[in-house]
Amino acid sequence: MKKILLICLLSILLLGLKANSTINDIRFGYYDFGTRIVIETDNTTDYTYDVISGDLILRINSSITKTASNIKPKSKFIKSFKISDEDDQTEITIATRLFRRPNIFTLSGSPYKIVVDLLCEPSKGKYANDLGIANYLRNLGLRKAADVEFAKIEKSNPDKKDFYYYYALNDLKLARKKDAIKHFKMVPTNDRNYADAVKQLKKLGVSIEQKKKEVEPAPVQIKETKPLETEEIVEVEEEVVESVHEDSDSTSVVDPSFFKSPFWYLTLVIAIIVIGSTIFFFVRRNSFKSKFDESSIKFDNEHDLKSKHEAIRKLYNQGWSVKAISKELNIDQDDVYLTIEEESEGKA
């Protein structure tokens, strides 16, 4: 009877301890091997778990705070993450992608931690994931399981060499000295663990001269040529002009930027107008001369007033200016004005 009472009292005490535990935080870590979930409680607690159709159902004898219950993962390996809290027990259901196996363990201290490692599937993972899982198993002391993963990596990634150092360390733990020596020798000189591999070989009684790291030549960087802006083009042209000026015997070189300035276009327009006007008046004047009967301008400027007036009228009617008539007939402009005014008054 005393034993039954003692068992009942212990059960009640255990239930009391479980009820006093609370989940305060849930954290997620993302690694090459998969996803790590760390569940922090304010007191020691226990848990159970099942794997049903690839889903991990974790039951923890603790209540959970509202803040912790709203935390969601961002892992590509987790499809859904559900939390339910009832009767001081928290149930966490995790549906995963590429699920291989869960590894669950506890870490004592304050806070108390329940650690859940979800390993991705090696056959569907990338090289980094495969190596992460192999090293994870090796660090857990699961050396035979790690050996299987290293063998898979060697077969599926023949071009990779940086896993051989870890493969050799696992060989040593399995007491396979020959395999360890072979794999240590396969560590490339440019590997960060090469110096440690040489030290391990010396411990195994293998004398090997440490070679200098093989530095792969850096790829030639072809600088992309971007289009020059207008200001840059002007600067380049100015540099070219200056160099030509220094090497040439010529006394002056026209700055190419002048031909792109607004002043150049204005100068060009003015020059065209001046040249056009000159040509126009020259042609017009020659046409006047060709139409004018030069015999009519042969007169005596002092005594043959009639012929002079007729010449002035003819030239004026043909569009000649007073100044041009004066110059052509070699008479004063006043005489031209008087003649033109007299003709105008006579018509009036």
C-alpha positions in Angstrom: 0.0 0.0 0.0 2.8 2.4 0.8 4.5 1.7 -2.6 1.2 2.6 -4.4 0.9 5.8 -2.5 4.5 6.7 -3.2 4.0 6.0 -6.9 0.9 8.2 -7.0 2.7 11.0 -5.2 5.6 10.9 -7.7 3.2 10.9 -10.6 1.5 13.9 -9.2 4.8 15.7 -8.7 5.9 14.9 -12.3 2.7 16.1 -13.7 3.1 19.3 -11.7 6.6 19.8 -13.1 5.4 19.2 -16.6 2.5 21.7 -16.2 4.9 24.4 -15.0 7.0 24.2 -18.2 6.4 26.8 -20.9 7.7 27.1 -24.5 9.0 30.6 -24.8 10.7 30.6 -28.2 11.1 28.6 -31.4 14.1 29.3 -33.6 15.1 28.0 -37.1 18.5 27.5 -38.5 19.3 26.6 -42.1 22.3 24.5 -43.0 23.7 22.4 -45.7 22.4 19.3 -44.1 18.8 20.7 -43.8 16.9 22.6 -41.2 17.4 22.8 -37.4 14.5 23.7 -35.1 15.4 24.8 -31.5 12.5 24.8 -29.0 13.3 26.7 -25.9 11.5 26.1 -22.6 11.8 27.7 -19.2 12.2 24.3 -17.5 13.1 20.7 -18.1 10.4 18.8 -19.9 10.0 15.6 -21.9 8.6 14.9 -25.3 7.5 12.1 -27.7 7.3 12.0 -31.5 6.0 10.0 -34.4 6.7 10.0 -38.1 3.4 9.4 -40.1 3.5 9.6 -43.9 6.6 11.7 -43.9 5.1 14.2 -41.3 6.9 14.6 -38.0 4.5 15.0 -35.0 6.3 16.2 -31.9 4.4 16.3 -28.6 6.0 18.4 -25.8 4.6 18.4 -22.2 4.6 22.2 -22.0 2.3 25.0 -22.7 3.3 27.6 -25.2 3.3 31.4 -25.2 1.3 33.3 -27.8 4.5 34.8 -29.3 6.1 31.4 -29.8 2.9 29.9 -31.3 2.9 32.5 -34.1 6.4 31.9 -35.3 6.7 30.4 -38.8 9.7 28.9 -40.6 11.1 30.0 -43.9 12.8 26.7 -44.8 12.4 25.3 -48.3 12.3 21.8 -46.7 9.2 22.6 -44.7 5.8 22.6 -46.4 3.7 23.4 -43.3 4.3 24.0 -39.6 1.2 23.7 -37.3 1.0 24.2 -33.5 -1.8 23.2 -31.2 -1.9 23.7 -27.4 -4.2 21.7 -25.2 -4.1 20.5 -21.6 -0.6 21.9 -21.0 0.7 19.8 -23.9 1.9 21.4 -27.2 1.7 19.4 -30.4 3.8 20.5 -33.4 3.2 18.9 -36.8 5.8 19.4 -39.4 5.2 18.4 -43.0 8.5 18.3 -44.9 9.9 18.2 -48.4 12.9 16.0 -49.2 12.5 14.4 -45.7 15.1 11.8 -44.9 15.1 11.4 -41.1 14.7 13.5 -38.0 17.3 13.7 -35.3 16.0 14.9 -32.0 18.0 15.6 -28.8 18.0 17.9 -25.8 20.4 20.4 -24.4 20.2 21.1 -20.6 20.8 24.5 -19.2 18.9 27.7 -19.1 16.9 27.8 -21.2 16.3 24.1 -21.7 16.4 23.2 -25.4 14.8 20.5 -27.6 16.7 20.3 -30.9 15.1 18.9 -34.0 17.3 18.4 -37.1 15.5 17.6 -40.3 17.9 16.2 -42.9 17.2 16.7 -46.6 17.3 13.7 -48.9 20.9 13.2 -50.2 19.8 11.6 -53.5 17.7 14.7 -54.3 20.0 17.3 -52.8 22.9 19.3 -54.3 26.6 18.6 -53.6 26.7 21.1 -50.7 23.6 19.3 -49.1 25.2 15.8 -49.6 28.5 16.9 -48.0 26.6 18.7 -45.2 24.7 15.5 -44.4 27.9 13.3 -44.5 29.7 15.6 -42.1 26.6 15.9 -39.9 26.5 12.1 -39.5 30.3 12.0 -38.9 30.1 14.6 -36.2 27.2 12.7 -34.5 29.5 9.6 -34.4 27.4 7.7 -37.0 30.5 6.8 -38.9 29.2 3.9 -40.9 26.2 6.0 -42.1 28.6 8.9 -42.9 30.9 6.5 -44.8 27.9 5.5 -47.1 27.3 9.2 -47.8 30.9 10.0 -48.6 31.0 7.0 -51.0 27.9 8.3 -52.8 29.6 11.8 -53.1 32.7 10.2 -54.6 30.7 8.4 -57.2 28.3 11.2 -58.1 30.7 14.1 -58.0 34.0 12.9 -59.6 35.1 16.5 -60.2 34.9 17.5 -56.6 38.0 17.1 -54.3 37.3 19.2 -51.2 35.4 16.4 -49.4 38.4 14.0 -49.3 39.8 15.5 -46.1 36.6 14.8 -44.2 36.3 11.4 -45.8 39.8 10.5 -44.5 38.9 11.7 -41.0 35.9 9.3 -41.1 38.2 6.5 -42.3 40.4 7.1 -39.2 37.4 6.8 -36.9 36.6 3.5 -38.6 40.2 2.3 -38.2 40.8 2.1 -41.9 44.3 3.4 -42.1 45.0 2.5 -45.8 41.8 4.3 -46.9 42.6 7.3 -44.8 46.1 7.6 -46.3 44.6 7.3 -49.8 42.0 10.0 -49.2 44.4 12.4 -47.4 46.7 12.2 -50.4 43.8 13.1 -52.7 43.3 16.5 -50.9 44.3 19.2 -53.5 47.1 21.6 -52.6 44.7 24.6 -53.0 42.3 23.1 -50.4 42.1 25.0 -47.1 42.7 21.7 -45.3 45.7 20.7 -47.3 48.3 21.6 -44.5 46.2 19.6 -42.0 46.1 16.6 -44.4 49.9 16.7 -44.6 50.1 16.7 -40.8 47.8 13.7 -40.6 49.9 11.8 -43.1 53.0 12.4 -41.0 51.2 11.0 -38.0 50.4 7.9 -40.0 54.0 7.5 -40.9 53.8 8.8 -44.5 56.5 11.3 -45.4 55.2 13.8 -47.9 56.7 17.1 -49.0 54.2 19.9 -48.7 53.7 21.5 -52.0 53.0 25.1 -52.7 49.3 25.8 -53.2 48.3 25.6 -56.8 46.9 28.9 -57.7 44.6 28.7 -60.7 45.1 31.6 -63.1 42.5 34.2 -62.7 40.2 34.5 -65.7 40.9 37.4 -68.0 38.6 40.2 -67.1 37.4 41.9 -70.3 36.3 45.4 -69.4 33.0 46.2 -70.8 33.1 49.1 -73.2 30.2 51.4 -72.5 29.0 54.0 -74.9 30.6 57.4 -74.3 28.5 60.3 -73.4 28.5 63.5 -75.5 30.8 65.3 -73.0 33.2 62.4 -72.9 33.4 62.3 -76.7 34.2 66.0 -76.7 37.0 65.5 -74.1 38.5 62.6 -76.2 38.4 64.7 -79.3 40.1 67.6 -77.5 42.9 65.3 -76.3 43.4 64.0 -79.9 43.5 67.6 -81.3 46.0 68.6 -78.6 48.3 65.7 -79.4 48.1 66.4 -83.2 49.0 70.1 -82.4 52.1 69.1 -80.4 53.4 66.7 -83.1 52.6 68.8 -86.1 54.4 71.8 -87.6 51.1 73.5 -88.3 50.7 76.8 -86.4 46.9 76.3 -85.6 44.5 73.5 -85.3 40.7 74.1 -85.4 39.0 72.8 -82.2 36.4 70.1 -83.4 34.1 71.1 -80.6 33.6 74.5 -82.4 31.7 72.7 -85.1 29.2 71.3 -82.5 28.6 74.5 -80.7 25.5 76.8 -81.3 27.9 79.6 -82.4 29.0 77.5 -85.3 25.5 77.0 -86.6 24.7 80.7 -86.2 27.9 81.6 -88.1 27.0 79.1 -90.8 23.5 80.6 -91.2 24.8 84.2 -91.4 27.5 83.2 -94.0 24.8 81.5 -96.1 22.6 84.6 -96.0 25.5 86.9 -96.9 26.7 84.7 -99.8 23.2 84.3 -101.1 22.5 88.0 -101.0 25.7 88.8 -102.8 25.0 86.3 -105.5 21.4 87.6 -105.8 22.4 91.2 -106.2 25.3 90.4 -108.5 23.0 88.4 -110.8 20.3 91.0 -110.6 22.7 93.8 -111.4 24.1 91.9 -114.4 20.6 91.2 -115.6 19.9 95.0 -115.4 23.0 95.7 -117.4 22.2 93.1 -120.0 18.7 94.6 -120.5 20.0 98.2 -120.5 20.9 99.8 -123.8 24.4 101.1 -123.0 24.2 103.4 -126.1 21.6 105.4 -124.2 24.0 106.3 -121.4 26.5 107.9 -123.8 25.6 111.6 -123.2 27.2 114.8 -122.3 26.6 115.2 -118.6 26.4 119.0 -118.7 24.7 119.7 -122.1 22.7 116.6 -123.0 20.3 116.7 -120.1 17.6 114.8 -122.1 19.7 111.8 -122.6 20.9 111.8 -119.0 17.3 112.0 -117.7 16.2 109.1 -120.0 19.1 107.0 -118.8 18.2 107.7 -115.1 14.6 106.8 -115.7 15.4 103.6 -117.6 17.8 102.4 -114.9 15.4 103.3 -112.1 12.5 101.6 -113.8 14.6 98.5 -114.1 15.1 98.4 -110.3 18.4 100.2 -109.9 18.9 102.0 -106.7 19.8 105.7 -106.6 23.3 104.9 -105.4 23.9 102.3 -108.1 22.5 104.7 -110.8 24.8 107.5 -109.5 27.8 105.2 -109.7 27.0 103.7 -113.1 26.3 107.1 -114.8 29.0 109.0 -112.9 26.6 111.7 -111.7 25.6 113.0 -108.3 22.9 111.3 -106.4 21.1 114.6 -106.0 20.6 114.7 -109.8 19.2 111.2 -109.7 16.8 112.1 -106.9 15.6 115.3 -108.8 15.1 113.4 -112.0 13.1 110.6 -110.2 11.0 113.2 -108.4 10.3 115.2 -111.6 9.1 112.1 -113.3 6.9 111.2 -110.4 5.3 114.7 -110.3 4.8 114.6 -114.1 2.9 111.3 -113.8 0.8 112.7 -111.0 
